[in-house]
């Protein structure tokens, strides 16, 4: 240490004759240090340069420095920075003008001044205008020091932490690279579509296609003006422009007829739309005569409806476009000038897409309960033939019990005629309990009937119809029977005037008629009709006409994908009480029950209809749905008969239900 200080003092001796003020302002010293401790060297240099250095405890070792000529304070500071750098240390400027001496490894993570410093390790931010920051960072990483850090930020900026002299070099390099030298041109197409031409240019300029990738090429299709934008190196852009113009010119000589084979759309539905665009009379041939319709469409193209305003009008010197359909394949034939063919081809491309499907599932729930109770007494009194005993009776026929007057007439009849037959039928069809008594006392004949009935009928009906259909296509599902309903009948006198009867077949069961439409917002508009009907029985015991119970909903609703909504419902509860009795006598407490018939009926019905639309967007969704329904059907089938039918008859593998991975287990809480 003393030798180092003595050497510095001795080197500064020739400057003693200089004026004191000049010597203090610009002291110059000669360095001659041999294997000195680096910490002591930093302390001596701090005194000579009037700077403050904060030395990290990890800074150790020895240094050797020698100079031939006296050095100024600025030069000595540069020597110190270079000496530290040569020994694996760095001096990081702080905001107060001091320096922090730390090992070079990890120095980029240490606090330092931002914006570049004259000496030491610093950090600087570079705002980029035209060059991508991530790509430029990959370019600069091999050019910085091993301990430097180059990072790209989201605001298209670069953060570089390195030595000050390296930062000056990087700054100059970024200034040269961050310049927009790309050329932008517009190529307007006449015979080709912008989208098709852009795909060709992008393929041609892709890596590995044999193109000269001297500059990055960007291709953008502008469909509104049928143009493409090319941006990139001038040479590459000009070459691609020539290729695009040459391809567009060649497209003009390809002819005036184009055949497009459709992949998803129906040619029969698409042709009338294209015919309206070109002002051609839509084909009106029968459904089965497709060839005749196509031939007439081509022959009648010139004689389109007068006054029509086609969306694609024929220009001067250009023939009117013709649209036809080939009945042997799902193909559209277009004939016209190149501009019309290009426009019609673009319309076909946008309409010929895979259509989504909708699974419509319905739930019909009906709960009903019918309760009826009846209690009554009927009696009859009469005298024998020739007696003076008056006749009296109470007859209540409003319920299900037989009338006592009909039974009395059957008893008095002696020929076994129609009166007895009707009486026997009424007794045979009487529900509940029936108790009767009759007899004779002198000239008095008497009889009485006590009837008691209780009926309790309940039913729970659950129907779950479902149907899968294309978007905007009507679908119908019917599960039931056809029953005959008499609509007319004519009988002649003695059946001699050609009697006849007209019968109509009517569907009875569960019927679902729906037409879904998928909206852009993800909802589904459903135009549907839901019907559940069943035969309730005949009108009466003497008539064969049928009574049908029918529940029907016809509406238009909007539902989100996968949501369940209620279409409608009915909650019906009614109670009826009917009393038949003899005036005055039936009102006597207790005794009045013998002179009246009482019937009480109570009914309750709860009906609800729910609907759930599910959009099937891909083949994977359809396969998952099929597998799930197949698994439900197989669960109720004995043994493996269903799978055997699928494998042997269809020669296919049964649908497999997709396996859903379980969610990851949440970490245990300690």
C-alpha positions, 0 to 999 in steps of 0.5 A, a space after each residue: 500500500 505504501 509503495 502504491 501511494 509513494 508511486 502515485 505521489 512521485 508521479 505527480 511531483 513534476 506538477 508541483 511547479 504549476 499554479 496551485 489552482 491549475 494543479 487542483 483543477 486538472 491533476 495528472 498522475 502516472 500509474 504504476 501498480 504491480 500486484 496490488 490489492 484491488 480494494 486498496 487500488 479502488 480506494 486510491 483511485 477514489 481519492 485521485 478521481 474525487 469519486 465515491 465507490 461502494 465496494 461489494 464484499 465479494 470484490 477480491 483479488 490483485 491488479 497490475 496497472 501501468 501508464 507511460 504518460 500522466 493521466 487526467 481524472 477522467 482518463 483515470 476513471 476510464 482506466 479503473 472501469 476497464 480494470 474492473 471489467 477485465 477482472 470480472 467486476 463492474 462499476 454501476 452508476 447510482 443516482 447520487 453520482 457514486 459507483 457500486 462495484 459488484 461482480 459482473 455476473 448478475 449485474 443486470 439485475 442490480 439497481 442502476 441509472 437508466 438512459 445510459 451513462 458515461 462509464 460502467 454498467 447501465 440500462 437503457 430503453 429503446 422505443 422501436 417504430 418499425 421493427 418488432 422488438 422480439 425479433 430484434 432482441 434475438 438479433 442483438 443477444 449475440 452482440 452484447 456482453 455475456 452478462 448483459 440482458 436484452 428484453 422485449 416489452 409489450 409496448 414494442 420496446 427493448 430494455 438493454 442492460 450492458 456496459 456503457 460503451 456497448 450501449 453506445 454501439 447497440 444504440 447506433 445499431 438499433 438506429 440503423 435497423 429501426 427504419 421502414 424500408 418496405 415497399 407497399 403496392 396495390 394490385 387490382 385484379 380483374 379476373 381472379 378473386 382477391 382471396 384466391 390470389 392472396 392464398 397463392 402469393 402466400 404459398 409462393 412466398 412461404 419458407 421452403 417454397 423456393 422463393 427468395 426470402 430477402 425480405 418479409 412479405 405481407 399479403 392482404 386481400 381486400 375483397 371490397 375492391 377485389 385487390 391485394 396489398 403487398 408489403 415487403 422488400 422492393 425486389 420481392 414485392 415487384 416479383 410477386 406483383 408480376 406473378 399476380 398480374 400474370 395469373 390474373 391475365 391468364 384467368 381471363 382466357 379460361 373460358 366463359 363456363 364454370 362448373 362448381 361441385 358443391 361440398 355442403 350446400 344443395 344445388 337445387 336450393 342454391 340455383 334459384 338464388 343465383 338465378 335471381 342475382 343474374 335476373 334469370 327466371 327461376 326454374 319452375 319444373 316439377 320436382 322430379 323433372 330436374 333435367 327438363 328444368 335445367 334445360 329450360 333454364 339455359 334456353 330461356 336465359 335470354 328471355 328473362 322476365 321484363 322489368 327485372 332488376 338483377 343484382 349482377 346486370 349484363 354490361 355493354 357487349 357482355 352476354 347475360 349470365 346463365 345459371 343451371 344445375 346438373 341433375 346427375 351430381 350436386 353441381 352448379 353450372 355458371 356461364 357468363 363473362 369473367 366478372 360475373 363468374 368471379 362474383 357468382 363464384 364468390 357467392 357460391 363459396 360463402 354459401 357452400 359451407 357446412 351447416 350446423 344442426 340442432 337437437 330439439 328435446 322436449 319434455 311433456 309432464 302431465 299429472 291428473 287426479 279424478 275423484 267422484 262420490 255418489 250416495 242416494 236412495 230411490 223408492 217406489 210405491 203402487 197398488 195392485 190392479 183395481 186397488 185404490 192405493 196411489 202411486 209414488 216414487 223417487 227416481 234419480 238418474 243423474 248418476 251411474 245408478 239405474 233408475 228404479 222406475 225402469 227396474 219396476 217396469 221390468 218386474 211388472 213386464 211378463 213377456 220378457 221383452 225390451 224392458 227387462 233387457 234394458 233393466 238387466 243391462 243397467 244392472 250389469 253396468 252399475 259401478 259401486 255398491 247397489 242394495 235393493 229391496 221389494 215386496 207386497 203388503 196386502 194391496 201395496 207393492 213397494 221397492 227401494 234401492 240404495 246406491 253408493 259409488 266412489 271413483 278415484 282415477 289418477 294418471 302420470 304421463 311423461 313423454 320425452 320426444 326429441 329430433 335432430 335436424 339441420 339449421 333452418 330445416 323443418 323436422 317432424 316426429 310422430 310416435 302413436 297410432 292412426 285411428 278411424 274417425 267417421 266424418 259422414 254417413 248416409 243410409 237409405 230406407 231399408 239400406 237399399 239406396 247405396 248406403 256409405 260411410 266416410 272415414 278419416 284417419 287421424 294421428 293419435 300419440 306424441 307429435 313434435 313439429 319444429 323448425 330451428 334457426 340459429 342466430 348470430 348471437 348463439 341463440 336458437 329461434 324455434 317455430 314449433 308445434 307440440 301435440 300429445 293426444 290419446 283416446 279417452 273412450 266412447 261418447 256413450 254406451 250406445 255410440 261408437 264415436 270416440 273422445 280424444 284427449 288432446 294437448 297442443 302448443 303451437 308457438 315461436 320461442 327463442 332459447 339459448 344453446 343448451 338451456 331449458 325453457 318452458 313452453 306453456 302449461 295448465 293447472 286446472 282444478 275443478 270441483 262439482 257438487 250435484 244434489 237431486 231430491 224431493 222438495 221439502 222432504 229432502 231438507 229434513 235433517 237426517 230423514 231427508 237423506 232418504 229422499 235425495 241423491 248426492 254426487 260430488 266430483 273433483 278433478 285436478 290436472 297439472 300439465 307442463 311442456 319444456 323444450 331444450 335446443 342443443 346446437 351440434 356444430 361439428 362431427 365430434 359433437 354429433 358423435 358424442 351425442 350419438 354415443 351417449 344415446 346409444 349407451 342409454 339404449 344399450 342399458 335397457 337391452 338384454 345381453 349384448 343383442 344391440 351391439 351384435 346387430 350393429 356389428 353383424 348387420 351394419 358392419 360397424 363398431 358401436 359408438 363409444 361414449 367419450 371419456 371425460 378426464 376428471 378435473 385436477 385435484 385441488 391442493 390440500 390446505 395445510 
